[in-house]
Amino acid sequence: MPDHPEDCSLSLFQLLEGDPVATVVIDAEHRIVHWNRACAALTGLAAIDMVGTRDQWRAFYADSRPILADLLVDGASGERIAQLYGGRSRPSESIEGAYEAEDFFPQFGSSGRWLFFTAAAIHDAEGRVVGAIETLQDVTERRRAEAALRDSEACLAQIVDGSSVAMLVINAEHRVTHWNRACEVLTGRLARELIGSDQHWEAFYPTRRPIMADLVVDGASEAAVDRLYHGRYRPSALLPGAYEAEDFFPHFGDGGRWLFFTASPLLSPAGEVVGAIETLQDVTERRRAEDALRDSEERYRKLSLTDPLTGLFNSRHLRDKLHQEVERAGRYHRPLCLLLLDCDHFKRINDSYGHLEGDKVLQALALAINRCLRRSDSAFRHGGEEFIVLMPEAGAEAGRVLGERLRACFAAEAVESACGEAIRCTVSIGVAEYRAGDDEHTLIRRADEACYRAKGLGRNRVVVAGRDD
């Protein structure tokens, strides 16, 4: 403890003078008793010109008016303080009876400065107010940074809201912070219904489940993403931690919509995930066009393999298929059977009834063949009135049984002519089983020879190649 009171005063003076925070102290008569170096630097007014005067207002205002310390010396009410500072003041949370405020002072510098200031009354031993102390801090850069941030956020909000791409943003608590107009149009849900809530899933799913943005906020593993979007997603090639996906949403519109969506993390300056942004695009028309193209290509492929009259495979496909089956039978020593069918007296039908009626007979034979085939069998129009049936994993006896069933089925058919007459036709069938060393030509030739013998034996019968008939 100092021995003399003046030592205390000296210590207090030194403390105030060395404080980097601008400080002014006034007495009960509103005279300035301290105006430290920091206050002189802030205001541009030297202590020698200010101490002992009541001109503290000159540092802050163009006309005479009390500063915050003057109001506390006078015991002004909170209402009076608020009136002078336009709602920019509040009682201090840390010092009882003190007030703090933040205001703009246009006369500071070339374009004015923002100051944060706090004032507290000074009491004597009996509790009487004998003065007040006010500290001031230049917070202009902080205010400018905050204003720039607000401008940036407002600009970002306009960009997000004005984007033609549906876009939503959630924060780290999974609450919606942005839901632009395009997202309203796409989902039918208004921004005012969802911003601030965690109910964004309702726009996409009938029951609660995370959307892609939720998974990104949670730092979900790829396995977790896969459980919800199996086969319909992929990690982004551009952004780490981001995903993109394409999925069908059945409750959008009348028949559902296909959406392509991406979700990316939003990071703090420290690299922590503080939210996620998700964009959504309606790709329904593209998917429908792709489906239509695939259907068209499939129809074209089938047409290129199909005989237009009978609907059976054509001779071009027969060459490819027979080559594959003969090669497989030879390589793996598996059975293979081929049936060659030829309509009996077909020329007579054409001559008697005309080619249109003859075509009806061939169509009836194709229907009979299809009714009799096993699921693994294939039927082809070989040319004219000749047909071939391929039976993988079947020997001669299985071929004979199928041939008999097919022959009987067709013989029982009657084709009605244009004049109402019933046209009946039969078929002769040759059966050949694959033998080691056979190729496509030798296998067909032996079946053809068996069919020729069937015709020689009276037609409407099945003959197996290599058997005594």
C-alpha positions in Angstrom: 0.0 0.0 0.0 1.4 3.5 -0.8 2.1 5.7 2.3 0.3 8.8 0.9 -3.0 9.5 -0.8 -1.2 11.3 -3.6 0.6 8.0 -4.3 -2.8 6.4 -4.9 -3.8 9.2 -7.2 -0.6 8.9 -9.1 -1.1 5.2 -9.5 -4.6 5.7 -10.7 -3.5 8.4 -13.2 -0.8 6.1 -14.5 -3.2 3.3 -14.9 -5.7 5.4 -16.9 -3.0 7.1 -18.9 -1.5 3.7 -19.9 -4.8 2.1 -20.7 -5.0 1.4 -24.5 -8.8 1.9 -24.3 -9.9 5.5 -24.8 -11.1 6.7 -21.4 -12.7 9.9 -20.1 -13.5 10.7 -16.5 -15.8 13.6 -15.4 -16.6 14.9 -11.9 -20.0 15.7 -10.4 -19.9 19.1 -12.1 -19.3 17.5 -15.5 -15.7 18.7 -15.7 -13.2 16.5 -17.3 -10.7 15.2 -14.8 -9.0 12.5 -17.0 -8.6 12.3 -20.8 -6.0 9.6 -21.5 -3.7 9.3 -24.4 -5.9 6.7 -26.1 -8.8 9.1 -26.0 -6.7 11.9 -27.4 -5.6 9.6 -30.3 -9.2 8.5 -30.9 -10.8 12.0 -30.8 -7.9 14.2 -32.1 -8.3 16.4 -29.0 -5.4 16.7 -26.6 -5.8 16.3 -22.8 -4.3 19.7 -22.2 -7.2 21.3 -24.1 -9.9 19.1 -22.5 -9.1 18.5 -18.8 -10.9 21.0 -16.6 -13.5 21.9 -19.2 -17.1 20.7 -19.8 -16.5 20.4 -23.5 -16.5 16.6 -23.8 -19.3 16.9 -26.3 -17.0 18.6 -28.8 -15.2 15.3 -29.4 -18.3 13.5 -30.5 -21.1 15.9 -31.6 -21.5 19.1 -33.7 -23.7 20.7 -31.1 -23.7 20.7 -27.3 -25.3 17.7 -25.8 -24.6 15.3 -23.0 -22.4 12.2 -23.5 -23.3 9.0 -21.8 -21.1 9.8 -18.7 -23.0 13.1 -18.3 -26.3 11.3 -18.2 -25.1 8.9 -15.5 -23.8 11.8 -13.4 -27.3 13.4 -13.7 -29.0 10.2 -12.8 -30.9 10.1 -16.0 -33.5 7.3 -16.4 -33.1 4.4 -18.8 -35.9 6.0 -20.9 -34.0 9.3 -21.2 -30.8 7.4 -22.2 -32.7 5.3 -24.8 -34.3 8.5 -26.1 -31.0 10.1 -26.8 -29.4 7.0 -28.4 -32.4 5.9 -30.4 -32.6 2.4 -29.0 -28.9 1.8 -29.5 -28.2 1.7 -25.7 -28.8 -1.0 -23.0 -27.9 -1.6 -19.4 -24.6 -3.3 -18.9 -24.7 -6.9 -18.1 -21.3 -6.9 -16.3 -21.4 -3.6 -14.3 -24.4 -2.7 -12.1 -25.9 0.7 -12.9 -23.7 1.1 -16.0 -24.9 1.5 -19.6 -23.4 0.7 -22.9 -24.2 1.8 -26.5 -22.9 1.6 -30.0 -23.3 4.5 -32.4 -21.9 6.1 -35.5 -20.0 9.4 -35.2 -19.8 11.1 -38.7 -17.2 13.7 -37.7 -14.5 11.0 -36.9 -12.0 10.6 -39.8 -12.9 11.0 -43.5 -16.1 9.0 -43.4 -17.0 8.6 -39.7 -16.4 5.9 -37.2 -18.5 3.4 -35.2 -17.8 3.5 -31.4 -18.8 1.1 -28.7 -18.9 3.0 -25.4 -19.6 2.1 -21.8 -20.3 4.6 -18.9 -20.5 3.9 -15.2 -21.1 6.3 -12.3 -18.4 6.9 -9.7 -19.5 6.9 -6.0 -17.9 8.3 -2.8 -17.8 6.4 0.4 -21.3 7.5 1.3 -22.6 6.3 -2.1 -23.1 9.7 -3.6 -22.4 10.1 -7.3 -19.2 12.1 -7.6 -18.5 11.5 -11.3 -18.5 9.0 -14.1 -16.1 7.1 -16.3 -16.6 6.3 -19.9 -14.6 4.0 -22.2 -14.7 4.1 -25.9 -13.6 1.5 -28.5 -13.5 2.0 -32.3 -15.5 -0.9 -33.7 -15.7 0.5 -37.3 -13.9 -2.4 -38.9 -16.1 -5.0 -37.1 -19.2 -3.1 -38.2 -17.9 -2.9 -41.8 -17.1 -6.6 -41.7 -20.6 -7.3 -40.4 -22.2 -5.1 -43.0 -20.1 -6.7 -45.7 -21.2 -10.1 -44.4 -24.8 -9.0 -44.4 -24.5 -7.7 -47.9 -22.8 -10.9 -49.0 -25.5 -13.0 -47.4 -28.2 -10.9 -48.9 -26.5 -11.2 -52.3 -26.1 -14.9 -51.8 -29.8 -15.1 -50.8 -30.8 -13.3 -54.0 -28.6 -15.6 -56.1 -30.0 -18.7 -54.5 -33.6 -17.4 -54.7 -33.2 -16.2 -58.3 -31.6 -19.4 -59.5 -33.7 -21.4 -62.0 -32.3 -24.5 -60.3 -34.3 -25.8 -57.3 -32.0 -25.2 -54.3 -32.2 -25.7 -50.5 -29.8 -25.2 -47.7 -29.8 -26.7 -44.2 -27.6 -25.9 -41.2 -25.7 -28.1 -38.9 -28.9 -28.8 -36.9 -30.7 -29.9 -40.1 -32.9 -26.9 -40.2 -33.8 -25.2 -43.5 -32.1 -21.8 -44.0 -32.8 -21.3 -47.7 -35.6 -22.7 -50.0 -35.7 -20.9 -53.3 -38.6 -20.1 -55.6 -37.6 -22.9 -58.0 -37.7 -25.3 -55.1 -41.2 -24.1 -54.2 -42.3 -24.7 -57.8 -40.7 -28.1 -58.0 -42.0 -29.4 -54.6 -45.2 -27.4 -54.1 -43.9 -26.5 -50.6 -43.5 -22.8 -49.7 -40.3 -21.4 -48.2 -42.2 -19.8 -45.3 -43.6 -23.2 -44.3 -40.1 -24.8 -44.1 -37.4 -22.3 -43.3 -36.4 -22.7 -39.7 -37.9 -26.2 -39.5 -36.4 -29.7 -40.0 -39.4 -31.0 -41.9 -37.9 -30.7 -45.4 -38.2 -34.5 -45.9 -42.0 -34.0 -46.3 -41.4 -32.4 -49.7 -39.8 -35.6 -51.0 -40.9 -38.7 -49.0 -44.2 -39.9 -47.4 -42.4 -40.9 -44.1 -39.5 -39.3 -42.3 -36.1 -40.1 -43.7 -32.9 -38.1 -44.4 -32.5 -36.4 -47.8 -29.0 -36.3 -49.3 -28.2 -33.0 -47.7 -28.8 -34.5 -44.2 -26.4 -37.3 -45.0 -23.7 -34.8 -46.0 -24.2 -32.8 -42.8 -23.9 -35.9 -40.7 -20.7 -37.0 -42.6 -22.4 -40.2 -43.5 -20.2 -43.0 -44.8 -20.6 -44.2 -48.4 -22.2 -47.4 -47.1 -24.9 -45.3 -45.3 -25.5 -43.4 -48.5 -25.7 -46.7 -50.5 -28.3 -48.1 -48.2 -30.7 -45.3 -49.2 -29.7 -44.7 -52.8 -28.3 -48.1 -53.8 -27.2 -48.0 -57.5 -28.6 -44.5 -58.0 -25.8 -42.3 -56.6 -22.1 -41.6 -57.0 -19.6 -39.5 -55.1 -19.0 -36.1 -56.7 -15.9 -36.0 -59.0 -15.6 -32.2 -58.2 -16.2 -31.7 -54.4 -14.9 -33.9 -51.6 -17.7 -35.1 -49.3 -20.4 -34.3 -51.9 -22.7 -36.7 -53.7 -25.0 -36.8 -56.7 -27.9 -39.1 -57.5 -30.8 -39.7 -59.7 -34.0 -41.2 -58.4 -37.8 -41.4 -59.1 -40.2 -39.6 -56.8 -43.7 -41.1 -57.3 -45.7 -38.4 -55.5 -44.5 -35.5 -57.7 -47.1 -34.5 -60.2 -49.6 -36.9 -61.7 -47.3 -39.8 -62.5 -44.2 -39.0 -60.5 -41.0 -37.3 -61.6 -37.3 -38.2 -62.0 -34.9 -35.8 -60.2 -31.2 -35.4 -60.5 -29.8 -34.0 -57.2 -26.5 -33.0 -55.7 -25.6 -32.3 -52.1 -22.4 -30.6 -51.0 -21.1 -29.6 -47.5 -20.8 -26.0 -46.4 -17.6 -25.5 -44.4 -16.6 -22.9 -41.8 -13.2 -21.1 -42.1 -11.9 -23.8 -39.8 -13.1 -26.6 -42.2 -16.0 -27.8 -40.0 -19.2 -28.8 -41.7 -21.8 -26.1 -40.8 -24.5 -27.1 -43.3 -25.2 -28.5 -46.7 -26.6 -27.2 -50.0 -28.7 -29.4 -52.2 -29.7 -28.7 -55.8 -32.5 -30.6 -57.7 -33.3 -30.8 -61.4 -36.3 -32.4 -63.0 -34.9 -34.8 -65.6 -38.2 -36.6 -66.3 -38.4 -35.7 -69.9 -34.8 -36.8 -70.5 -35.5 -40.1 -68.8 -38.6 -40.6 -70.9 -36.7 -39.8 -74.0 -34.0 -42.3 -73.0 -36.6 -44.9 -72.3 -38.3 -44.3 -75.6 -35.0 -44.5 -77.4 -34.2 -47.8 -75.6 -37.7 -49.2 -76.5 -37.2 -48.1 -80.1 -33.7 -49.7 -80.3 -35.1 -52.9 -78.8 -38.0 -52.9 -81.3 -35.6 -52.3 -84.1 -33.3 -55.1 -82.8 -36.2 -57.5 -82.6 -37.4 -56.4 -86.1 -34.0 -57.0 -87.5 -34.1 -60.6 -86.1 -37.7 -61.3 -86.8 -39.6 -62.5 -89.8 -42.3 -59.9 -90.5 -44.9 -62.5 -91.6 -44.7 -65.1 -88.9 -43.1 -63.3 -86.0 -40.5 -66.1 -85.7 -36.8 -65.4 -85.9 -35.5 -64.9 -89.4 -32.8 -66.8 -91.3 -30.1 -64.2 -90.4 -30.6 -64.8 -86.7 -30.7 -68.6 -87.4 -27.1 -68.4 -88.7 -25.8 -66.7 -85.6 -27.8 -68.8 -83.1 -27.1 -72.1 -84.8 -23.4 -71.4 -85.0 -23.3 -70.6 -81.2 -25.3 -73.8 -80.3 -23.2 -76.1 -82.5 -20.0 -74.7 -81.1 -21.3 -75.1 -77.5 -22.5 -78.7 -78.1 -19.1 -79.6 -79.6 -17.0 -77.9 -77.0 -18.9 -79.1 -73.9 -20.2 -82.4 -75.4 -23.8 -81.4 -74.8 -26.8 -82.7 -76.7 -28.5 -80.5 -79.4 -31.4 -81.3 -81.7 -32.6 -79.6 -84.8 -36.1 -79.9 -86.5 -36.7 -78.9 -90.1 -40.4 -78.5 -91.0 -41.9 -78.1 -94.4 -45.5 -77.5 -95.2 -47.1 -80.3 -97.3 -48.5 -79.3 -100.8 -48.0 -75.7 -100.0 -47.7 -74.8 -103.7 -51.2 -76.3 -104.2 -52.6 -74.0 -101.5 -51.1 -70.9 -103.1 -52.4 -72.0 -106.5 -55.8 -72.7 -105.2 -56.5 -69.9 -102.8 -53.8 -67.3 -103.6 -50.7 -66.1 -101.7 -52.6 -64.1 -99.1 -54.4 -67.3 -98.0 -51.0 -69.1 -98.1 -49.6 -66.5 -95.8 -52.4 -67.2 -93.3 -51.4 -70.9 -93.4 -47.8 -70.0 -92.6 -48.9 -67.8 -89.8 -51.0 -70.6 -88.4 -48.0 -72.9 -88.5 -45.9 -70.3 -86.6 -48.6 -70.1 -83.9 -48.6 -73.9 -83.6 -44.8 -74.0 -83.3 -44.8 -71.3 -80.5 -47.5 -73.3 -78.6 -45.4 -76.4 -78.6 -41.9 -75.0 -77.8 -40.1 -75.4 -74.6 -38.8 -72.2 -73.0 -35.2 -73.0 -74.0 -36.2 -73.7 -77.7 -36.0 -71.3 -80.6 -38.0 -71.2 -83.8 -37.0 -69.7 -87.2 -38.4 -69.2 -90.6 -35.8 -70.8 -92.8 -37.3 -69.6 -96.1 -40.6 -70.0 -98.0 -42.6 -72.6 -96.2 -39.6 -74.1 -94.4 -39.1 -73.7 -90.6 -36.4 -74.7 -88.2 -36.6 -75.4 -84.5 -33.4 -75.5 -82.3 -33.6 -77.6 -79.1 -30.5 -77.1 -76.9 -29.9 -79.8 -74.3 -32.2 -82.3 -76.2 -31.5 -85.5 -78.1 -33.2 -87.1 -81.0 -36.0 -88.7 -79.0 -37.0 -85.4 -77.4 -36.9 -83.9 -80.8 -39.2 -86.6 -82.2 -41.7 -86.1 -79.3 -41.8 -82.4 -79.9 -42.1 -83.0 -83.7 -45.1 -85.3 -83.2 -46.8 -82.9 -80.9 -46.3 -80.0 -83.3 -47.4 -82.1 -86.3 -50.6 -83.1 -84.6 -51.3 -79.6 -83.4 -50.9 -78.1 -86.9 -52.9 -80.9 -88.6 -55.9 -80.1 -86.3 -55.8 -76.4 -87.3 -58.1 -75.0 -90.0 -57.5 -71.6 -91.7 -60.6 -69.9 -93.0 -60.3 -68.5 -96.5 -61.8 -65.2 -97.7 -64.7 -67.1 -99.1 -65.3 -68.9 -95.8 -63.8 -72.2 -96.8 -61.7 -74.1 -94.3 -58.1 -74.7 -95.4 -56.2 -77.6 -93.8 -52.6 -78.3 -94.2 -50.0 -80.7 -92.7 -46.3 -80.6 -92.1 -43.4 -83.0 -92.7 -40.6 -82.9 -90.1 -37.1 -84.1 -90.2 -35.2 -84.4 -86.9 -31.4 -84.5 -86.6 -29.3 -84.8 -83.4 -25.8 -83.2 -83.3 -22.9 -85.5 -83.9 -19.3 -84.9 -83.2 -17.7 -83.1 -86.1 -21.0 -81.6 -87.3 -21.2 -78.0 -88.4 -24.2 -75.9 -89.1 -24.5 -77.1 -92.7 -24.2 -80.8 -92.0 -26.7 -80.7 -89.2 -29.3 -78.9 -91.3 -28.5 -81.1 -94.3 -29.3 -84.3 -92.3 -32.5 -82.8 -90.9 -33.5 -81.8 -94.5 -32.8 -85.3 -95.7 -35.0 -86.7 -92.9 -37.8 -84.2 -93.8 -37.5 -85.3 -97.5 -37.9 -89.0 -96.4 -41.0 -88.0 -94.4 -42.5 -86.5 -97.5 -41.6 -89.7 -99.4 -43.3 -91.8 -96.8 -46.6 -90.0 -97.3 -46.1 -86.6 -95.6 -47.6 -85.4 -92.3 -45.1 -87.3 -90.3 -41.8 -87.0 -88.3 -38.6 -88.8 -89.4 -35.4 -88.9 -87.3 -32.2 -88.8 -89.2 -30.1 -92.0 -88.9 -33.0 -94.3 -88.0 -34.5 -96.9 -90.3 -37.9 -95.7 -91.4 
